């Protein structure tokens, strides 16, 4: 069963190749169905491999499938191969499962787009690159998938490139990611220089001979790469602008691909972080700070997709917090449930945007629940789940992070708890402004601002993924219940990967239930605050200060003091240093050669008598010199 693992990334890649050559001929909707079926097929193969791996003893759940030697140069040998273990298969399962649902949804969402086949071509390649990333058995192959998802995000964020905002957002995402990727590349050089290999097992086996300063440097450099890819402080602003792409793209980036890559990387290098605690602490602190920052910004955004984008930034912070303190299983648990409810929320937002004629402002919506019951109910489940309301999936996964956070540092727990309250609040604000209250879009219709709006639930290809994701968001926590030792399946499944390097806490069942009760109180507090503030009105200026609407002015500061200043320096450099310095030196040398040649040309008269006179004069000078020296 494990031998078919190669089909997991190969199927969506085959879909990409097919659409490259036949996408236009297949057209709409066949191109979409082909892309969806390849990802769904990849999910089926993943399940088969998952079952085969599960049947092995816990200590033997690791299988490497080598295809061929990719690079062989001197002592450097890198294979093209896959690592099948509990961590890689957990990642592959939700990437393909959630990815297939997003593909299905996209068939309806993109049905009127003239570049329908090209959209699914990119989507298939995106999933294939992510699968290569999580299944790679060495750092260099992981980096290939890492760059692949980066390129695909550029294509998809800027899919509607005729819009200046979309093309700018794509470039911004590419630039921010290149900053992190540069650090990642340096880390690869350092890993090879210190261990003589880039293959996971070999690198991790040789860590004992690597000094702690080098391990800290490797850990921090890899984390810098993760900061760019997973939108953490200070490289997070690109993710909010990435909302310029089609909504299914946002769902795929935020739920199943790309931004989860950084968290996966931190969990994969757990042996390095275990031996470099200083680097791990940086991961935890940056994650906690990002979680709180993203949550505060989301509280005052009016664009429904940007609310969700800052929510993702915040939730990723939770995952990095967990990874940094050694609670890797909690990080993966939250990543898994987050994939369910964040995909649900984005696809629900897409249905609303479709119904509102591409309007994304929550302040111009309202009272849509009666007209869009499926979207409203599933969005409600997504809100309550991410808010941590018992007994939905987010309650268990976020509670797991907070429980471990308190065991490591009560200060981190306080930050996480405050973020949890804000999370329930800002998603509640979004839900109430969109689905409850007054029909503000009806008021807009009277002035002609809402022309073409006819709110209703989408077709079945868009509604079915909402229903499935709603069920997963509600019940997904059952995969890892901490309330009884026999119910924590995910922890036991991942234990061979993390072994004794996991953070150890000794809370009994009573302690776990106490924390669960506190988590429930935090969720109810956030939900209650949202209802109290936004249940009857759409305007609360005191709760939407300008500095939060402007995202703490951080992106503005980047633009003003880095982007614009760099541009001004470039202009000055072009007009002074390059024009007068570099070009001046080159042009001056050319002038000198030209002037010298002009003077030398006077010697070339073409008259024999002049040449004879010159020879005679020269001979006289030579003889005079010789006679003078002889005397």
C-alpha positions as CSV (number, residue, x, y, z in Angstrom):
1,X,0.0,0.0,0.0
2,X,2.9,2.4,0.7
3,X,4.3,1.9,-2.7
4,X,1.6,4.0,-4.3
5,X,2.7,7.1,-2.4
6,X,4.2,8.5,-5.5
7,X,0.7,9.0,-6.9
8,X,-0.1,11.6,-4.2
9,X,1.8,14.5,-5.8
10,X,1.8,12.9,-9.3
11,X,-2.0,13.0,-9.8
12,X,-2.4,16.8,-9.4
13,X,0.8,17.3,-11.4
14,X,-0.6,15.2,-14.2
15,X,-3.7,17.3,-14.1
16,X,-1.6,20.4,-14.5
17,X,0.3,19.0,-17.5
18,X,-3.0,17.9,-19.1
19,X,-4.5,21.3,-18.7
20,X,-1.4,23.0,-20.1
21,X,-1.9,21.2,-23.4
22,X,-5.7,20.5,-23.4
23,X,-7.2,23.0,-21.0
24,X,-8.7,25.3,-23.7
25,X,-10.1,22.3,-25.6
26,X,-11.7,20.9,-22.4
27,X,-13.1,24.4,-21.6
28,X,-15.7,25.1,-18.9
29,X,-16.6,23.1,-16.8
30,X,-14.6,20.0,-17.9
31,X,-11.3,21.6,-17.1
32,X,-12.5,22.3,-13.6
33,X,-13.9,18.7,-13.2
34,X,-10.6,17.2,-14.4
35,X,-8.6,19.4,-11.9
36,X,-11.0,18.5,-9.1
37,X,-10.9,14.7,-9.8
38,X,-7.1,14.7,-9.8
39,X,-6.9,16.2,-6.4
40,X,-9.8,14.0,-5.1
41,X,-7.9,11.0,-6.5
42,X,-4.8,12.2,-4.7
43,X,-6.9,12.3,-1.5
44,X,-8.0,8.7,-2.1
45,X,-4.4,7.5,-2.5
46,X,-3.4,9.4,0.6
47,X,-6.1,7.6,2.6
48,X,-4.8,4.2,1.2
49,X,-1.2,5.1,2.2
50,X,-2.4,6.4,5.5
51,X,-4.1,3.1,6.3
52,X,-1.1,1.1,5.2
53,X,1.1,3.2,7.5
54,X,-1.3,2.8,10.4
55,X,-1.1,-0.9,10.1
56,X,2.6,-0.9,10.8
57,X,4.0,-0.9,14.4
58,X,4.4,2.7,15.8
59,X,8.2,2.4,15.8
60,X,8.3,1.4,12.1
61,X,6.0,4.1,10.6
62,X,8.5,5.6,8.3
63,X,9.0,4.7,4.7
64,X,11.2,6.4,2.2
65,X,10.5,6.0,-1.5
66,X,13.4,7.0,-3.7
67,X,12.8,7.7,-7.4
68,X,16.2,8.7,-8.7
69,X,19.4,10.5,-7.9
70,X,18.6,14.2,-8.4
71,X,22.1,15.8,-7.8
72,X,25.4,14.1,-7.5
73,X,28.4,16.4,-7.3
74,X,31.4,15.6,-5.2
75,X,30.2,14.6,-1.7
76,X,26.8,16.1,-2.3
77,X,24.1,13.5,-3.1
78,X,20.5,14.5,-3.2
79,X,17.7,12.0,-4.2
80,X,14.3,12.7,-5.6
81,X,12.2,10.8,-3.1
82,X,9.3,10.9,-0.7
83,X,9.2,10.4,3.1
84,X,6.0,8.7,4.2
85,X,5.6,9.1,8.0
86,X,2.7,10.2,10.3
87,X,3.5,13.9,10.0
88,X,3.8,13.9,6.2
89,X,0.7,11.9,5.7
90,X,-1.4,14.0,8.1
91,X,-0.4,17.1,6.1
92,X,-1.1,15.3,2.8
93,X,-4.5,14.2,4.0
94,X,-5.8,17.7,4.7
95,X,-4.0,19.3,1.8
96,X,-5.7,16.9,-0.7
97,X,-9.1,16.7,1.2
98,X,-9.6,20.4,1.8
99,X,-8.0,21.1,-1.6
100,X,-10.5,18.9,-3.4
101,X,-13.4,20.7,-1.8
102,X,-12.0,24.1,-2.7
103,X,-11.5,22.9,-6.3
104,X,-15.1,21.7,-6.4
105,X,-16.3,25.0,-5.1
106,X,-14.2,26.9,-7.7
107,X,-16.1,25.2,-10.6
108,X,-19.2,27.3,-9.6
109,X,-17.3,30.3,-8.4
110,X,-15.2,30.8,-11.5
111,X,-17.8,29.6,-14.1
112,X,-18.1,33.0,-15.8
113,X,-14.4,33.7,-15.9
114,X,-12.9,33.6,-19.4
115,X,-9.6,32.2,-18.1
116,X,-11.4,29.3,-16.4
117,X,-9.0,26.5,-17.6
118,X,-5.9,28.6,-16.7
119,X,-7.2,29.1,-13.2
120,X,-7.5,25.3,-12.6
121,X,-4.1,24.8,-14.2
122,X,-2.6,27.0,-11.5
123,X,-4.6,25.4,-8.7
124,X,-3.5,21.9,-9.6
125,X,0.2,23.0,-9.7
126,X,-0.3,24.7,-6.4
127,X,-1.5,21.5,-4.7
128,X,1.2,19.4,-6.4
129,X,3.9,21.8,-5.1
130,X,2.5,21.7,-1.6
131,X,2.4,17.9,-1.6
132,X,6.0,17.8,-2.8
133,X,6.9,20.1,0.0
134,X,5.3,18.0,2.8
135,X,6.4,14.6,1.3
136,X,10.0,15.5,0.5
137,X,12.6,13.4,2.3
138,X,15.3,16.1,2.2
139,X,15.7,19.8,2.7
140,X,16.5,20.6,-0.9
141,X,13.4,18.9,-2.3
142,X,11.4,20.6,0.4
143,X,12.8,23.9,-0.8
144,X,11.8,23.0,-4.4
145,X,8.2,22.6,-3.2
146,X,8.6,25.7,-1.1
147,X,9.5,27.8,-4.1
148,X,6.8,26.1,-6.1
149,X,4.0,27.2,-3.8
150,X,5.5,30.7,-3.8
151,X,5.4,30.9,-7.6
152,X,1.9,29.6,-7.8
153,X,0.7,32.1,-5.2
154,X,2.2,34.8,-7.4
155,X,0.2,33.5,-10.4
156,X,-3.1,33.1,-8.4
157,X,-3.0,36.3,-6.3
158,X,-2.4,38.2,-9.5
159,X,-4.8,36.1,-11.5
160,X,-6.9,39.1,-12.4
161,X,-3.7,41.0,-13.3
162,X,-5.5,43.6,-15.3
163,X,-6.4,45.1,-11.9
164,X,-3.5,47.2,-10.7
165,X,-4.3,46.2,-7.1
166,X,-4.0,42.5,-8.0
167,X,-0.7,42.7,-9.8
168,X,0.7,44.9,-7.0
169,X,-0.4,42.4,-4.4
170,X,1.2,39.5,-6.3
171,X,4.5,41.4,-6.5
172,X,4.3,42.2,-2.8
173,X,3.8,38.6,-1.9
174,X,6.7,37.6,-4.1
175,X,9.1,40.2,-2.6
176,X,8.2,39.5,1.0
177,X,8.6,35.7,0.5
178,X,11.9,36.2,-1.3
179,X,13.2,37.9,1.9
180,X,12.4,34.8,3.9
181,X,13.5,32.4,1.2
182,X,17.0,34.0,1.1
183,X,17.4,33.1,4.8
184,X,16.1,29.6,4.1
185,X,18.8,29.2,1.4
186,X,21.6,30.3,3.7
187,X,20.3,27.7,6.2
188,X,20.6,25.0,3.6
189,X,24.2,25.9,3.0
190,X,24.9,25.9,6.7
191,X,23.2,22.6,7.2
192,X,25.3,20.9,4.5
193,X,28.5,22.6,5.7
194,X,27.9,21.3,9.3
195,X,26.4,17.8,8.6
196,X,27.5,16.9,5.1
197,X,24.0,16.1,4.0
198,X,20.6,17.5,3.2
199,X,18.6,14.4,3.8
200,X,16.4,14.5,7.0
201,X,17.5,11.3,8.7
202,X,21.2,11.9,8.1
203,X,21.1,15.5,9.2
204,X,19.1,14.8,12.4
205,X,21.4,11.8,13.2
206,X,24.5,14.1,13.0
207,X,23.2,16.9,15.2
208,X,25.2,15.7,18.1
209,X,28.4,16.8,16.4
210,X,27.1,20.3,15.6
211,X,27.7,23.1,18.1
212,X,24.7,24.8,19.7
213,X,25.6,28.2,18.1
214,X,25.3,26.7,14.7
215,X,22.1,24.9,15.6
216,X,20.6,28.2,16.8
217,X,21.7,29.9,13.5
218,X,20.2,27.1,11.5
219,X,16.9,27.2,13.5
220,X,16.6,31.0,13.2
221,X,17.4,31.1,9.5
222,X,14.8,28.4,8.8
223,X,12.3,30.2,11.0
224,X,13.0,33.4,9.0
225,X,12.0,31.5,5.9
226,X,8.8,30.3,7.7
227,X,8.1,33.9,8.8
228,X,7.9,35.0,5.2
229,X,5.9,32.0,4.0
230,X,3.5,31.9,7.0
231,X,3.1,35.7,7.4
232,X,4.5,36.3,10.8
233,X,6.0,39.5,12.3
234,X,7.7,41.3,10.5
235,X,6.8,39.8,7.1
236,X,3.1,39.4,7.5
237,X,1.6,42.4,5.5
238,X,1.6,40.5,2.1
239,X,-1.1,38.1,3.3
240,X,-3.8,40.8,3.7
241,X,-3.1,42.2,0.3
242,X,-3.2,38.7,-1.2
243,X,-7.0,38.9,-0.9
244,X,-6.9,40.5,-4.4
245,X,-7.0,37.0,-5.9
246,X,-10.2,35.0,-6.4
247,X,-11.7,33.9,-3.1
248,X,-11.1,30.1,-3.7
249,X,-7.4,31.1,-4.0
250,X,-7.6,32.8,-0.6
251,X,-9.2,29.6,0.8
252,X,-6.5,27.4,-0.6
253,X,-3.6,29.6,0.5
254,X,-5.0,30.1,4.0
255,X,-6.4,26.6,4.7
256,X,-4.5,23.9,2.8
257,X,-1.3,25.3,1.3
258,X,1.5,27.8,1.5
259,X,1.0,29.5,4.9
260,X,0.9,26.2,6.7
261,X,4.2,25.3,5.2
262,X,6.1,27.4,7.7
263,X,4.4,25.6,10.7
264,X,5.1,22.2,9.0
265,X,8.8,23.2,8.6
266,X,9.1,24.0,12.3
267,X,7.5,20.7,13.3
268,X,9.7,18.8,10.8
269,X,12.9,20.3,12.3
270,X,11.9,19.5,15.9
271,X,15.2,17.8,16.6
272,X,17.0,21.0,15.7
273,X,14.8,23.2,17.8
274,X,15.1,20.7,20.7
275,X,18.9,21.1,20.7
276,X,18.6,24.9,20.1
277,X,16.1,26.1,22.8
278,X,17.1,29.8,22.2
279,X,15.9,29.6,18.6
280,X,12.7,27.7,19.8
281,X,11.9,30.5,22.3
282,X,12.2,33.1,19.5
283,X,9.7,31.1,17.5
284,X,7.3,31.0,20.4
285,X,7.6,34.7,21.3
286,X,7.2,35.8,17.7
287,X,4.2,33.5,17.3
288,X,2.5,34.9,20.4
289,X,3.1,38.5,19.4
290,X,1.7,37.8,15.9
291,X,-1.3,36.1,17.2
292,X,-2.3,39.1,19.3
293,X,-1.4,41.6,16.6
294,X,-3.4,39.9,13.9
295,X,-6.4,39.6,16.2
296,X,-6.4,43.3,17.2
297,X,-6.2,44.4,13.5
298,X,-9.1,42.0,12.5
299,X,-11.3,43.7,15.1
300,X,-11.6,46.9,12.9
301,X,-11.5,45.7,9.3
302,X,-14.5,46.2,7.0
303,X,-13.4,44.0,4.1
304,X,-14.7,40.5,4.9
305,X,-11.7,38.8,3.3
306,X,-9.3,41.0,5.1
307,X,-11.0,40.1,8.4
308,X,-10.3,36.5,7.6
309,X,-6.8,37.2,6.4
310,X,-5.7,38.8,9.7
311,X,-7.5,36.0,11.4
312,X,-5.2,33.5,9.6
313,X,-2.2,35.6,10.6
314,X,-3.3,35.4,14.2
315,X,-4.1,31.6,14.1
316,X,-0.7,30.9,12.5
317,X,0.8,32.7,15.4
318,X,-0.9,30.3,17.8
319,X,0.6,27.4,15.8
320,X,4.1,28.9,16.0
321,X,3.7,29.5,19.7
322,X,2.9,25.8,20.1
323,X,5.8,24.7,17.9
324,X,8.2,27.0,19.7
325,X,7.4,25.6,23.2
326,X,7.7,22.0,21.9
327,X,4.0,21.3,21.7
328,X,4.3,20.1,18.1
329,X,1.3,17.8,18.2
330,X,-0.9,20.8,19.4
331,X,0.4,22.9,16.5
332,X,-0.6,20.2,14.0
333,X,-3.9,19.7,15.7
334,X,-4.7,23.4,15.4
335,X,-3.4,23.4,11.8
336,X,-5.8,20.6,11.0
337,X,-8.9,22.1,12.5
338,X,-8.0,25.5,11.2
339,X,-7.9,24.1,7.7
340,X,-11.5,23.0,8.1
341,X,-13.0,26.2,9.6
342,X,-10.9,28.7,7.7
343,X,-11.7,27.1,4.4
344,X,-15.3,27.1,5.4
345,X,-15.2,30.8,6.3
346,X,-13.5,31.8,3.1
347,X,-15.8,29.8,0.9
348,X,-18.7,31.3,2.9
349,X,-17.3,34.7,2.3
350,X,-17.0,33.9,-1.4
351,X,-20.7,33.0,-1.5
352,X,-21.6,36.3,0.1
353,X,-19.4,38.2,-2.3
354,X,-21.0,36.5,-5.2
355,X,-24.4,37.3,-3.9
356,X,-23.5,40.9,-3.2
357,X,-22.2,41.6,-6.7
358,X,-18.5,41.5,-5.6
359,X,-19.0,43.9,-2.7
360,X,-16.7,42.9,0.2
361,X,-17.7,45.6,2.7
362,X,-19.5,44.0,5.7
363,X,-20.9,47.4,6.5
364,X,-23.0,47.3,3.3
365,X,-24.5,43.9,3.9
366,X,-26.8,42.7,6.7
367,X,-29.8,40.4,7.2
368,X,-28.6,37.8,4.7
369,X,-29.3,34.8,6.9
370,X,-32.9,34.5,5.7
371,X,-31.9,34.7,2.1
372,X,-28.8,32.5,2.3
373,X,-29.6,29.9,5.0
374,X,-26.9,27.4,4.0
375,X,-24.2,30.0,3.9
376,X,-25.4,31.6,7.1
377,X,-25.5,28.3,9.1
378,X,-22.2,27.1,7.9
379,X,-20.5,30.5,8.5
380,X,-22.0,30.4,12.0
381,X,-20.4,27.0,12.6
382,X,-17.1,28.4,11.3
383,X,-17.3,31.4,13.7
384,X,-18.2,29.4,16.8
385,X,-15.5,26.8,16.0
386,X,-12.7,29.3,15.5
387,X,-14.0,31.1,18.5
388,X,-13.5,28.0,20.6
389,X,-17.1,27.4,21.6
390,X,-17.6,24.0,23.2
391,X,-17.7,21.3,21.8
392,X,-16.7,22.3,18.3
393,X,-13.3,21.5,16.8
394,X,-11.6,24.8,17.6
395,X,-12.5,24.4,21.3
396,X,-10.3,21.3,21.5
397,X,-7.4,22.4,19.3
398,X,-7.0,25.9,20.6
399,X,-7.5,24.6,24.1
400,X,-4.6,22.2,23.5
401,X,-2.3,25.1,22.6
402,X,-3.4,27.2,25.6
403,X,-2.9,24.2,28.0
404,X,0.6,23.7,26.8
405,X,1.3,27.4,26.7
406,X,0.4,27.7,30.4
407,X,2.6,24.7,31.2
408,X,5.6,26.5,29.5
409,X,4.9,30.1,30.6
410,X,1.8,31.7,32.1
411,X,2.7,34.9,30.3
412,X,2.3,33.1,26.9
413,X,-1.0,31.8,28.2
414,X,-2.3,35.3,29.0
415,X,-1.4,36.4,25.4
416,X,-3.1,33.4,24.0
417,X,-6.2,33.8,26.2
418,X,-6.6,37.4,25.2
419,X,-6.3,36.5,21.6
420,X,-8.9,33.8,22.0
421,X,-11.4,36.3,23.3
422,X,-10.6,38.7,20.4
423,X,-11.0,35.9,17.9
424,X,-14.5,35.0,19.1
425,X,-15.3,38.8,19.1
426,X,-14.1,39.8,15.6
427,X,-15.5,36.8,13.8
428,X,-18.8,37.4,15.7
429,X,-18.7,41.0,14.4
430,X,-18.3,39.8,10.9
431,X,-21.1,37.3,11.2
432,X,-23.5,39.8,12.7
433,X,-22.8,42.6,10.2
434,X,-23.2,40.2,7.3
435,X,-26.1,37.9,8.3
436,X,-28.0,39.8,11.0
437,X,-29.2,43.3,11.6
438,X,-30.7,45.6,9.1
439,X,-30.7,45.0,5.3
440,X,-28.3,47.8,4.5
441,X,-27.9,46.5,1.0
442,X,-31.6,47.1,0.5
443,X,-31.1,50.7,1.5
444,X,-28.3,50.9,-1.0
445,X,-30.6,49.5,-3.8
446,X,-32.8,52.6,-3.4
447,X,-29.9,54.8,-4.4
448,X,-28.7,52.5,-7.1
449,X,-25.6,51.3,-5.2
450,X,-26.8,47.7,-5.0
451,X,-27.7,47.2,-8.6
452,X,-27.6,43.5,-9.6
453,X,-27.7,42.2,-6.1
454,X,-29.9,39.2,-5.6
455,X,-28.7,37.4,-2.4
456,X,-29.3,33.6,-2.5
457,X,-27.4,30.5,-1.7
458,X,-25.1,29.3,-4.4
459,X,-25.4,26.2,-6.6
460,X,-24.8,22.7,-5.2
461,X,-21.2,22.6,-6.4
462,X,-20.5,25.6,-4.1
463,X,-22.9,24.6,-1.3
464,X,-21.8,21.0,-0.9
465,X,-18.2,22.0,0.1
466,X,-19.7,24.4,2.7
467,X,-21.8,21.6,4.2
468,X,-18.9,19.1,4.3
469,X,-16.5,21.7,5.8
470,X,-19.2,22.7,8.3
471,X,-19.5,19.1,9.5
472,X,-15.7,18.8,9.7
473,X,-15.5,22.2,11.6
474,X,-18.0,20.9,14.1
475,X,-16.7,17.4,14.5
476,X,-13.0,17.6,13.6
477,X,-11.9,17.9,17.2
478,X,-12.9,14.3,17.8
479,X,-9.6,13.2,16.3
480,X,-7.7,14.3,19.4
481,X,-9.8,14.7,22.6
482,X,-7.5,15.3,25.6
483,X,-10.2,14.4,28.1
484,X,-9.3,10.7,28.1
485,X,-6.0,8.9,27.3
486,X,-7.7,6.6,24.8
487,X,-9.2,9.5,22.8
488,X,-6.0,11.4,21.8
489,X,-5.6,9.6,18.5
490,X,-3.6,12.4,16.8
491,X,-1.1,12.7,19.7
492,X,-0.4,9.0,19.6
493,X,-0.3,8.9,15.8
494,X,2.4,11.7,15.7
495,X,4.4,10.5,18.7
496,X,7.0,8.5,16.6
497,X,7.9,11.8,14.8
498,X,8.3,13.9,17.9
499,X,9.2,11.2,20.5
500,X,10.6,12.6,23.8
501,X,11.1,16.1,22.3
502,X,7.5,17.0,23.0
503,X,6.8,19.5,25.9
504,X,5.9,17.4,28.9
505,X,3.1,18.6,31.2
506,X,1.6,16.7,34.0
507,X,-1.9,17.9,34.2
508,X,-4.3,15.3,35.4
509,X,-7.8,14.8,34.0
510,X,-9.0,17.4,36.6
511,X,-6.5,19.9,35.4
512,X,-7.4,19.3,31.8
513,X,-11.1,19.8,32.6
514,X,-10.3,23.0,34.5
515,X,-8.5,24.5,31.5
516,X,-11.4,23.4,29.3
517,X,-13.8,25.3,31.5
518,X,-11.6,28.4,31.3
519,X,-11.4,28.0,27.6
520,X,-15.2,27.8,27.4
521,X,-15.5,31.0,29.5
522,X,-13.1,32.8,27.2
523,X,-15.1,31.8,24.1
524,X,-18.5,32.8,25.7
525,X,-16.9,36.1,26.7
526,X,-15.8,36.8,23.1
527,X,-19.1,35.7,21.6
528,X,-21.1,37.7,24.2
529,X,-19.0,40.8,23.6
530,X,-19.7,40.6,19.9
531,X,-23.4,40.2,20.3
532,X,-23.5,43.0,22.9
533,X,-21.6,45.5,20.7
534,X,-22.8,44.5,17.1
535,X,-26.2,42.8,17.7
536,X,-28.2,46.0,17.0
537,X,-26.0,48.4,15.1
538,X,-23.4,48.5,12.4
539,X,-21.5,51.6,13.6
540,X,-19.4,51.6,16.7
541,X,-16.5,54.0,16.1
542,X,-15.1,53.5,19.6
543,X,-14.5,49.8,18.8
544,X,-13.0,50.6,15.4
545,X,-10.2,53.1,16.1
546,X,-8.3,54.5,13.1
547,X,-5.0,52.9,14.1
548,X,-6.6,49.4,14.0
549,X,-8.3,50.1,10.7
550,X,-4.9,51.1,9.4
551,X,-3.4,48.0,10.9
552,X,-1.3,49.8,13.4
553,X,0.2,51.8,10.5
554,X,2.9,49.1,10.1
555,X,2.3,48.6,6.4
556,X,2.2,52.3,6.0
557,X,5.5,52.6,7.8
558,X,7.0,49.9,5.5
559,X,5.8,51.8,2.5
560,X,7.0,55.2,3.7
561,X,10.3,54.4,5.3
562,X,11.4,51.4,3.3
563,X,9.7,51.2,-0.1
564,X,9.5,54.9,-0.8
565,X,12.8,55.8,0.8
566,X,14.5,53.0,-1.2
567,X,12.9,54.4,-4.4
568,X,14.1,57.9,-3.6
569,X,17.6,56.5,-2.9
570,X,17.5,54.6,-6.2
571,X,16.5,57.8,-8.1
572,X,19.3,59.7,-6.5
573,X,21.7,56.9,-7.2
574,X,20.6,56.8,-10.8
575,X,21.0,60.6,-11.4
576,X,24.2,61.2,-9.3
577,X,26.2,58.0,-8.7
578,X,25.4,56.2,-12.0
579,X,25.0,59.2,-14.3
580,X,27.9,61.3,-13.0
581,X,30.0,58.7,-11.4
582,X,29.8,55.4,-13.2
583,X,28.7,56.8,-16.6
584,X,31.0,59.8,-16.1
585,X,34.0,57.6,-15.6
586,X,33.2,55.4,-18.6
587,X,32.4,58.4,-20.8
588,X,35.5,60.2,-19.6
589,X,37.7,57.3,-20.5
590,X,36.1,57.2,-23.9
591,X,36.7,60.9,-24.4
592,X,40.4,60.5,-23.4
593,X,40.9,57.6,-25.9
594,X,39.1,59.7,-28.6
595,X,41.2,62.8,-27.9
596,X,44.4,60.8,-27.9
597,X,43.5,59.2,-31.2
598,X,42.7,62.6,-32.6
599,X,46.2,63.9,-31.8
600,X,47.9,60.7,-33.0
601,X,46.1,61.0,-36.3
602,X,48.1,64.1,-37.0
603,X,51.2,62.0,-37.3
604,X,49.7,59.9,-40.1
605,X,50.0,62.5,-42.9
606,X,50.4,60.1,-45.8
607,X,53.5,62.0,-47.2
608,X,56.7,60.0,-47.7
609,X,58.9,63.0,-47.2
610,X,57.4,63.5,-43.7
611,X,58.0,59.9,-42.8
612,X,61.6,60.2,-44.2
613,X,62.2,63.3,-42.2
614,X,60.9,61.6,-39.1
615,X,63.1,58.6,-39.6
616,X,66.2,60.9,-40.1
617,X,65.3,62.9,-37.0
618,X,65.0,59.7,-35.0
619,X,68.3,58.3,-36.3
620,X,70.0,61.6,-35.4
621,X,68.6,61.4,-31.8
622,X,69.7,57.8,-31.4
623,X,73.2,58.6,-32.7
624,X,73.4,61.6,-30.4
625,X,72.4,59.4,-27.4
626,X,74.9,56.7,-28.3
627,X,77.8,59.2,-28.7
628,X,76.9,61.0,-25.5
629,X,76.9,57.7,-23.6
630,X,80.2,56.7,-25.2
631,X,81.9,59.9,-24.1
